[in-house]
Amino acid sequence: MDSTNFIQIVFIIIGIVTFLPGLILNYADKYIPSFVLRCFRYGRANVSQKDKEYGWLKKIEVPKKWFYHVYIYAICIQSVIVYTVLTTYWNGGSKSWLTYVLEKVGGNARAETVNSTITVLAVIIFFIQLSRRLYETCFVCVYSNTKMNVVHYFLTYVHYTGCMLTIPAYSPVFSSDSPTKSDLTLRRTDISALQYVAMVIFLYGSWVQYQAHVGLASLRKGKENKVVTLKHQIPRGGHFDTISCPNYWGEILVYSAIAILFQLQNYTWNFIALWVIANQITTGVMNHRWYQSTFKDYPKNRKAVIPFICKSLEYKKIMDSSVAEEENPDPSSPPQPAVVGTVKGGKKPKKKERTGRRNREICDVFGDAAMMNAYNISHSVQDFLNYRGFPWGGHKK
């Protein structure tokens, strides 16, 4: 039998092909052709959404909302795997179709390093993760009309297929060197304290991701929970106060928790977890920089993906004027103040106009810093309104 683990090879290739170019695209995008950016990026960060020059790329793009196809497929396959694992252990370890598939794609060098109890927990936990993601995609998330390259779409099928096959790959009966008679008894004592911690991390990561998707969806829904806009806005509250992409942070926690549940003894899953961490950080930095370039009042203290660390470089360049127009904040938000330029024509300006040859930028009185300053110096509601340009009736300026 062949000892080549094709699942590991696939995830190593995916990690290299996506992570390293992702770093280059994030920090050297001004030197990259627009059609290359469009191939790698999707959603709000696709900088060439309306590029007619590369209209041929639209023919190989699909709506981002199509992710629910992947979750339906994954839930169907994972349901079969859960059933297969449970019945195999219940019937005393008879080999099944899953054993033969793993021999073909996982090689014959997979030692039995994970006990049956943890295997059952892992397949059930991953089924819960897929079910939650399908629910969020269909009933929580509000997708705009943004699209993604078809390669991203099919890559998700590869990802979830590899994940589902990897979970039982180092378990009794399913590993390549599993003894004829393995201990298949499910015992609570087989779960260590660290593995209990891993399950807590999984639940916490799931909650973080769910709350992030609810928060993003609420920006596009009205009081009756109906969609009122598809424009992107600045999310606030919860983990959004510290990071731009808590949904990616939640994904990192979920996959890391499963790796800890295996106590890093499922070696192929370690590659999957590293790929997920690298991909989520790269994509999160990409979205963080998009927020910075699109919203001038975007909070300066937010990190990209991981709380308190992983802050991207300050991004001042507007990536694409057409995208900026489409993804602008809600029209009801206060307009940005104009910038006073230099006086041309050689005439000396009047002193009362207080203008000179040096550029001056007027402070945004509705910005976070200005509002906090007004709050601190105001002694009453009348003072606060007066400082904001809305004098109270009978109040002297």
C-alpha positions in Angstrom: 0.0 0.0 0.0 1.1 3.6 -0.6 2.2 5.6 2.4 1.5 8.9 0.7 -1.0 11.1 2.7 -2.7 13.0 -0.1 -4.8 15.0 2.4 -1.7 16.4 4.0 -0.2 17.2 0.6 -3.3 19.0 -0.5 -3.5 21.3 2.6 0.2 22.0 2.4 -0.2 23.2 -1.2 -3.3 25.2 -0.4 -1.6 26.9 2.5 1.5 27.8 0.4 -0.5 29.0 -2.6 -2.9 31.2 -0.5 -0.9 32.4 2.5 2.3 33.7 0.8 0.5 35.4 -2.1 -2.0 36.7 0.4 0.7 38.6 2.3 2.0 40.1 -0.9 -1.4 41.1 -2.1 -2.2 42.7 1.3 0.9 44.9 1.5 2.0 45.4 -2.1 -1.3 45.5 -3.9 -0.5 48.7 -5.7 2.1 46.8 -7.7 -0.2 43.9 -8.5 -2.4 43.9 -11.7 -6.1 44.4 -11.0 -7.1 41.1 -12.6 -4.8 39.2 -10.2 -6.3 41.0 -7.2 -9.8 40.1 -8.5 -8.8 36.4 -8.8 -7.6 36.2 -5.2 -10.0 38.6 -3.4 -13.8 38.4 -3.1 -16.6 40.2 -1.3 -16.1 43.7 0.0 -12.4 43.6 -0.6 -12.6 42.8 -4.3 -11.1 46.0 -5.5 -12.2 45.6 -9.1 -15.9 44.9 -8.7 -16.8 47.2 -11.7 -13.7 46.8 -13.8 -14.9 46.5 -17.4 -11.4 45.9 -18.5 -11.5 42.4 -16.9 -15.1 41.7 -17.5 -14.1 38.2 -18.7 -13.4 37.3 -15.0 -17.1 37.8 -14.2 -17.8 34.7 -16.3 -16.0 32.5 -13.8 -17.4 34.2 -10.6 -20.3 33.0 -8.5 -22.3 34.8 -5.8 -20.8 34.7 -2.3 -24.1 33.5 -0.9 -23.5 30.2 -2.7 -21.5 29.0 0.3 -24.7 27.4 1.6 -24.3 24.8 -1.2 -21.1 23.7 0.5 -22.6 23.4 3.9 -25.5 21.2 2.6 -23.0 18.9 0.9 -20.8 18.8 4.0 -23.7 18.1 6.4 -24.8 15.2 4.2 -21.3 13.6 4.1 -20.7 14.3 7.8 -24.0 12.6 8.7 -22.9 9.5 7.0 -19.5 9.6 8.7 -21.0 10.1 12.1 -23.3 7.1 11.5 -20.4 5.0 10.2 -18.2 5.7 13.2 -20.9 5.0 15.7 -22.1 1.8 14.1 -18.5 0.6 13.6 -17.7 1.0 17.2 -21.1 -0.4 18.3 -20.6 -3.5 16.1 -17.2 -4.3 17.5 -14.9 -2.8 14.9 -15.8 -4.3 11.5 -14.2 -2.4 8.6 -16.4 -0.1 6.5 -16.2 1.9 3.4 -14.6 4.8 5.4 -11.6 2.5 6.2 -10.9 1.8 2.6 -11.3 5.4 1.5 -8.8 6.5 4.2 -6.3 3.9 3.0 -6.5 5.4 -0.5 -6.3 9.1 0.4 -4.5 9.0 3.8 -1.8 6.4 3.1 -0.8 3.5 5.3 1.4 5.5 7.8 -1.4 6.6 10.1 -0.8 5.4 13.6 -3.6 4.9 16.1 -3.1 7.9 18.3 -6.7 9.0 19.1 -9.0 6.9 21.3 -12.5 6.0 20.3 -14.2 8.3 22.8 -12.4 11.4 21.4 -13.2 10.3 17.9 -16.9 10.1 18.6 -16.8 13.6 20.3 -14.8 15.1 17.3 -17.2 13.8 14.6 -20.2 15.1 16.5 -18.6 18.5 17.3 -17.7 19.0 13.6 -21.3 18.1 12.6 -22.6 20.7 15.1 -20.1 23.3 13.5 -21.4 22.5 10.0 -25.1 22.7 11.1 -24.5 26.1 12.8 -22.8 27.5 9.7 -25.6 26.3 7.4 -28.1 28.0 9.7 -26.2 31.2 9.8 -25.7 31.2 6.0 -29.4 30.7 5.3 -31.1 32.5 8.2 -28.7 35.0 9.7 -26.2 36.4 7.2 -27.3 39.1 4.7 -25.2 38.9 1.7 -24.7 41.7 -0.8 -24.4 41.2 -4.5 -20.6 40.6 -4.2 -19.1 37.6 -6.0 -16.1 35.3 -5.7 -13.9 33.5 -8.1 -15.2 30.0 -8.8 -11.8 28.7 -7.5 -12.8 29.9 -4.0 -16.1 28.2 -4.3 -14.6 24.8 -5.2 -11.8 25.2 -2.7 -14.3 25.1 0.1 -15.5 21.7 -1.1 -11.9 20.5 -1.0 -11.5 22.0 2.5 -14.5 20.4 4.1 -14.0 17.0 2.4 -10.5 16.9 3.8 -11.7 17.9 7.3 -14.4 15.2 7.4 -12.0 12.4 6.3 -9.2 13.6 8.6 -11.2 13.5 11.9 -11.3 9.6 12.1 -8.1 9.0 10.3 -6.0 8.3 13.4 -8.7 6.4 15.3 -9.2 2.8 16.2 -10.3 0.7 13.2 -9.9 3.6 10.8 -6.1 4.1 11.3 -3.8 2.2 9.0 -2.0 0.2 11.7 -5.0 -0.4 14.0 -4.8 -3.8 15.8 -7.3 -6.4 14.9 -9.0 -6.0 18.3 -9.0 -2.4 19.4 -10.5 -1.1 22.6 -13.7 0.5 21.4 -15.3 1.2 24.7 -16.5 4.8 25.2 -15.5 6.0 28.6 -15.8 9.4 30.2 -12.4 8.8 31.9 -10.8 8.8 28.4 -11.4 12.6 28.4 -8.6 14.6 30.0 -8.8 18.0 31.7 -7.2 19.6 28.6 -9.8 18.1 26.3 -12.6 19.5 28.5 -10.9 22.9 28.0 -10.8 22.3 24.3 -14.6 21.7 24.3 -15.1 25.0 26.2 -12.9 26.8 23.6 -15.0 25.3 20.8 -18.2 26.5 22.4 -16.7 30.0 23.0 -15.4 30.2 19.4 -18.8 29.1 18.0 -20.5 31.8 20.1 -18.0 34.5 19.0 -18.6 33.6 15.3 -22.4 33.5 15.7 -22.5 36.8 17.5 -20.3 38.4 14.8 -22.6 37.2 12.0 -25.6 38.5 13.9 -23.9 41.9 14.4 -23.0 42.2 10.7 -26.5 41.2 9.6 -28.1 43.7 12.0 -26.4 46.6 10.1 -28.5 45.7 7.1 -31.8 45.0 8.9 -34.5 47.4 10.2 -36.7 47.2 13.3 -38.9 44.4 11.8 -35.8 42.3 11.1 -36.2 43.0 7.3 -33.3 43.9 5.0 -33.3 47.6 4.4 -29.9 48.1 2.8 -27.0 46.1 1.4 -24.4 48.8 2.0 -21.4 48.1 4.3 -21.2 50.0 7.5 -18.9 50.1 10.5 -19.9 47.3 12.9 -19.7 48.2 16.6 -20.3 46.4 19.9 -19.1 43.1 21.3 -15.8 41.9 19.8 -16.1 44.5 17.1 -14.8 47.0 19.6 -11.4 45.3 19.6 -11.1 43.5 16.2 -12.5 44.1 12.7 -13.2 40.4 12.0 -14.4 38.4 15.1 -16.0 35.9 12.7 -12.6 34.9 11.6 -11.3 34.9 15.1 -14.1 32.5 16.0 -13.2 30.2 13.1 -9.6 30.1 14.4 -10.8 29.2 17.9 -13.0 26.4 16.6 -10.3 24.6 14.5 -7.7 25.2 17.2 -10.0 23.7 19.8 -10.4 20.5 17.7 -6.6 20.3 17.4 -6.4 20.5 21.2 -9.1 17.9 21.6 -6.9 15.6 19.6 -3.9 16.7 21.8 -2.2 17.4 18.5 -2.0 13.7 17.9 -4.1 13.8 14.7 -1.2 15.0 12.6 -3.1 15.7 9.5 -5.6 17.9 11.4 -2.6 20.0 12.6 -1.9 20.9 9.0 -5.6 21.8 8.5 -5.6 24.0 11.7 -2.4 25.8 10.5 -4.0 26.4 7.1 -7.2 27.8 8.7 -5.2 30.1 11.0 -3.1 31.4 8.1 -6.0 31.9 5.8 -8.2 33.6 8.4 -5.5 36.0 9.4 -4.6 36.9 5.8 -8.3 37.4 4.8 -8.9 39.3 8.1 -6.1 41.7 7.4 -7.4 42.2 3.9 -10.8 43.2 5.2 -9.3 45.3 8.0 -7.4 47.4 5.4 -10.6 47.7 3.3 -12.4 49.1 6.4 -9.6 51.6 7.0 -9.5 52.8 3.4 -13.3 53.1 3.0 -14.3 54.7 6.3 -12.3 57.8 7.3 -13.7 57.6 10.9 -12.8 53.9 11.4 -11.7 53.3 15.0 -7.9 53.5 15.2 -7.6 51.1 18.1 -9.0 48.0 16.4 -6.8 45.1 15.5 -7.4 42.9 12.4 -8.3 39.4 13.6 -6.7 38.5 17.0 -7.7 40.7 20.0 -4.9 43.0 21.1 -2.4 41.8 18.4 -2.3 41.4 14.6 -2.9 45.0 13.7 -2.3 45.7 10.0 -0.3 48.7 8.8 -2.2 51.9 8.5 -3.9 51.9 5.1 -4.6 55.3 3.6 -5.0 54.5 -0.1 -8.6 54.2 -1.5 -8.4 50.9 -3.4 -10.9 51.6 -6.0 -13.2 54.5 -6.5 -16.1 52.4 -7.8 -16.0 50.1 -4.8 -15.7 53.0 -2.5 -18.9 54.5 -4.0 -20.7 51.2 -3.7 -19.5 50.4 -0.1 -19.8 53.9 1.4 -21.4 54.2 4.9 -25.1 54.7 5.3 -26.3 57.9 3.5 -27.9 59.0 6.8 -24.4 59.4 8.4 -23.0 62.9 8.7 -21.1 64.2 5.7 -17.4 64.5 5.9 -16.1 68.1 6.2 -14.4 69.7 3.3 -10.6 70.4 3.2 -9.6 74.0 2.9 -7.0 74.4 0.1 -4.5 77.1 -0.8 -5.6 80.4 -2.2 -4.7 80.8 -5.8 -4.4 83.9 -8.0 -1.8 85.8 -6.0 -4.3 87.8 -4.0 -3.7 88.1 -0.3 -6.8 86.8 1.6 -8.6 88.9 4.1 -7.6 88.4 7.7 -11.1 87.7 8.8 -11.3 84.7 6.5 -8.3 83.2 8.4 -7.0 81.4 5.3 -3.4 81.2 4.2 -1.2 79.4 1.7 -0.9 76.5 4.0 -3.5 73.7 3.7 -5.8 73.3 6.7 -8.1 70.4 7.5 -11.3 71.1 9.4 -11.9 68.7 12.3 -14.9 66.4 12.0 -17.2 67.5 14.8 -19.1 64.3 14.6 -16.1 62.0 14.9 -15.5 59.8 17.9 -12.8 62.0 19.4 -14.7 65.2 18.9 -17.9 63.7 20.4 -16.0 62.4 23.5 -14.4 65.8 24.0 -17.7 67.6 23.8 -19.2 65.1 26.3 -16.3 65.8 28.8 -16.4 69.6 28.6 -20.2 70.1 28.5 -22.0 70.9 31.7 -25.5 70.3 30.4 -27.4 69.1 27.4 -27.7 72.7 26.2 -23.9 73.1 26.2 -23.5 69.8 24.3 -25.9 70.8 21.6 -24.4 74.3 21.3 -20.9 72.8 20.8 -22.3 70.6 18.1 -23.8 73.5 16.2 -27.4 73.2 17.5 -28.0 76.0 20.0 -30.7 75.6 22.5 -33.6 78.1 22.3 -32.8 81.2 24.4 -29.2 80.0 24.9 -26.6 82.6 24.2 -23.7 81.5 22.0 
